Every structure is written in structure tokens, then in C-alpha cells.
């Protein structure tokens, strides 16, 4: 039944890890133009990339994309906004927290 079947794709990707004062980031670009949808999972193959301070590392790797089922995609869209708020922490006091 395709409604509950997960699809797995292996795609080439470029990973960029930056550890500089101006920018601290890790980006993955899919070289074949693959699009990630809500609920999909991405796992980049290989060892972790550790950039020293002041360094930018760019490597070509392979990523495994596990596509969400229609039900998982629907649930992710339905609950995504609520779960995002769990990541936010708001504080309006002037007290310093140690």
C-alpha cells in the first residue's frame, strides 16, 4: 500500500562546514536538485566533519533521504508549528541567570 510505504533515495551532496567568527554553519546542498519535504529524514554518509576555528571545509558526500509517508507528512504539517514553539525560549526580565 503506497500510502504507508517509505521511499529511500541515495543522492550526491556537497557539505560545507564553517567555523569562523563571521559564520558558524553547516549546510548540505543536494547536487541532483532533490527537495526535502516535511517529515523527510536526511542522513549524510561518512565521518563527522570537524572544522578548526577559522576554517571552512567543503566535501562531496552521499546522503540518504528517507521520504515520509503521506500520513507522516500530514502529521508533520499539522504539529510542526506547535513543536517549533518548544524550541523558543522567551525572557523579558533584566535579571541575569547564572
KEKE-3310 file (N, C-alpha, C; in steps of 0.2 Angstrom, whole numbers, plus 5000, padded with zeros to 4 digits):
npx = (5004:5005:5002:5007:5020:5038:5050:5067:5081:5097:5108:5119:5129:5134:5144:5146:5155:5158:5168:5170:5173:5164:5154:5146:5142:5133:5130:5120:5120:5110:5116:5109:5098:5088:5073:5068:5055:5042:5044:5052:5068:5086:5101:5118:5131:5147:5161:5160:5162:5175:5178:5192:5194:5192:5192:5185:5177:5174:5166:5162:5149:5138:5121:5108:5091:5076:5060:5045:5030:5013:5004:5013:5019:5007:5005:5016:5015:5004:5007:5019:5021:5017:5027:5038:5037:5042:5055:5058:5064:5058:5062:5059:5064:5076:5085:5100:5104:5112)
npy = (4994:5010:5021:5020:5017:5019:5028:5027:5036:5038:5051:5062:5074:5090:5096:5109:5116:5128:5137:5150:5167:5176:5167:5153:5138:5124:5117:5108:5104:5097:5089:5084:5091:5088:5089:5092:5087:5091:5080:5072:5062:5065:5058:5061:5052:5045:5051:5062:5080:5090:5106:5117:5132:5146:5140:5133:5120:5110:5097:5083:5072:5057:5057:5050:5050:5048:5046:5053:5046:5048:5050:5053:5065:5073:5073:5080:5092:5097:5097:5104:5118:5119:5112:5119:5130:5125:5125:5138:5151:5163:5178:5191:5198:5208:5202:5193:5176:5164)
npz = (5000:4995:5002:5015:5013:5014:5005:5000:4995:4988:4986:4978:4987:4993:5006:5017:5030:5041:5052:5058:5064:5058:5053:5058:5053:5045:5030:5019:5002:4989:4975:4965:4964:4973:4983:5000:5009:5022:5036:5030:5031:5033:5031:5031:5024:5030:5040:5054:5051:5056:5059:5061:5071:5062:5050:5034:5028:5014:5007:4996:4997:5000:5002:5012:5009:5017:5013:5019:5023:5017:5027:5038:5033:5033:5047:5052:5046:5052:5066:5066:5069:5082:5088:5085:5093:5105:5104:5106:5118:5128:5137:5147:5157:5167:5174:5177:5173:5181)
capx = (5000:5009:5000:5011:5027:5043:5055:5073:5085:5104:5109:5126:5128:5140:5143:5150:5155:5161:5169:5174:5170:5159:5149:5146:5136:5134:5125:5120:5117:5109:5119:5105:5092:5082:5069:5066:5048:5040:5044:5058:5074:5092:5107:5124:5136:5154:5163:5158:5167:5177:5182:5195:5192:5194:5192:5179:5178:5169:5167:5157:5147:5132:5116:5102:5085:5071:5054:5040:5023:5008:5002:5019:5019:5002:5006:5022:5012:4999:5010:5025:5021:5017:5034:5043:5037:5046:5062:5059:5064:5057:5063:5058:5067:5083:5089:5105:5103:5119)
capy = (5000:5016:5027:5019:5015:5024:5028:5029:5038:5040:5056:5065:5081:5094:5098:5115:5117:5134:5138:5157:5172:5179:5162:5146:5134:5118:5117:5102:5105:5091:5090:5082:5096:5084:5093:5089:5089:5090:5074:5068:5062:5065:5056:5061:5047:5047:5053:5069:5085:5094:5112:5120:5139:5150:5135:5131:5113:5108:5090:5079:5066:5054:5057:5045:5053:5043:5050:5052:5043:5053:5051:5057:5072:5077:5074:5085:5099:5098:5098:5107:5125:5119:5109:5124:5134:5122:5127:5145:5152:5170:5181:5198:5201:5211:5198:5188:5169:5161)
capz = (5000:4994:5007:5021:5011:5014:4999:5002:4990:4989:4982:4979:4990:4995:5013:5019:5037:5043:5060:5058:5068:5054:5051:5061:5050:5042:5025:5014:4995:4985:4969:4959:4965:4977:4988:5006:5011:5029:5038:5027:5035:5029:5034:5027:5025:5032:5047:5056:5048:5062:5056:5067:5071:5056:5044:5031:5024:5009:5005:4992:5000:4998:5008:5011:5010:5018:5012:5024:5020:5016:5034:5042:5030:5035:5054:5052:5044:5057:5073:5066:5072:5089:5091:5084:5099:5111:5103:5108:5125:5129:5143:5147:5163:5166:5179:5174:5175:5181)
cpx = (5004:5008:5005:5018:5032:5048:5061:5077:5092:5106:5116:5124:5135:5139:5148:5150:5160:5162:5173:5170:5164:5153:5151:5140:5138:5129:5126:5117:5116:5111:5114:5098:5086:5079:5067:5059:5047:5040:5049:5064:5080:5097:5113:5129:5143:5155:5161:5164:5168:5181:5185:5193:5196:5194:5185:5181:5172:5170:5161:5156:5141:5127:5111:5096:5079:5064:5049:5034:5019:5005:5007:5019:5013:5002:5011:5019:5008:5002:5017:5026:5021:5024:5039:5043:5041:5053:5064:5059:5063:5059:5063:5061:5074:5087:5094:5104:5110:5119)
cpy = (5006:5021:5026:5017:5020:5023:5030:5030:5040:5045:5059:5072:5084:5097:5103:5116:5123:5135:5145:5161:5175:5174:5156:5142:5128:5117:5110:5104:5099:5092:5088:5086:5093:5090:5089:5092:5088:5082:5069:5068:5062:5063:5056:5056:5049:5049:5060:5074:5090:5100:5115:5128:5142:5146:5134:5125:5112:5101:5087:5073:5063:5055:5052:5049:5048:5048:5048:5049:5049:5055:5055:5064:5076:5078:5080:5092:5101:5100:5102:5114:5124:5116:5115:5129:5131:5124:5134:5146:5160:5172:5188:5202:5204:5207:5194:5181:5166:5154)
cpz = (5000:4999:5014:5019:5011:5008:5002:4995:4992:4984:4983:4982:4991:5002:5014:5026:5038:5050:5060:5062:5064:5053:5054:5058:5047:5037:5021:5008:4991:4978:4963:4960:4969:4982:4994:5008:5019:5031:5035:5032:5031:5033:5029:5029:5026:5039:5048:5053:5054:5059:5062:5066:5065:5050:5041:5027:5020:5006:5001:4996:4997:5004:5006:5013:5011:5018:5017:5020:5020:5023:5038:5039:5033:5043:5055:5051:5050:5064:5072:5069:5079:5092:5090:5090:5105:5110:5106:5115:5125:5136:5142:5153:5162:5171:5175:5177:5175:5179)
residu = (UNK:UNK:UNK:UNK:UNK:UNK:UNK:UNK:UNK:UNK:UNK:UNK:UNK:UNK:UNK:UNK:UNK:UNK:UNK:UNK:UNK:UNK:UNK:UNK:UNK:UNK:UNK:UNK:UNK:UNK:UNK:UNK:UNK:UNK:UNK:UNK:UNK:UNK:UNK:UNK:UNK:UNK:UNK:UNK:UNK:UNK:UNK:UNK:UNK:UNK:UNK:UNK:UNK:UNK:UNK:UNK:UNK:UNK:UNK:UNK:UNK:UNK:UNK:UNK:UNK:UNK:UNK:UNK:UNK:UNK:UNK:UNK:UNK:UNK:UNK:UNK:UNK:UNK:UNK:UNK:UNK:UNK:UNK:UNK:UNK:UNK:UNK:UNK:UNK:UNK:UNK:UNK:UNK:UNK:UNK:UNK:UNK:UNK)
# end
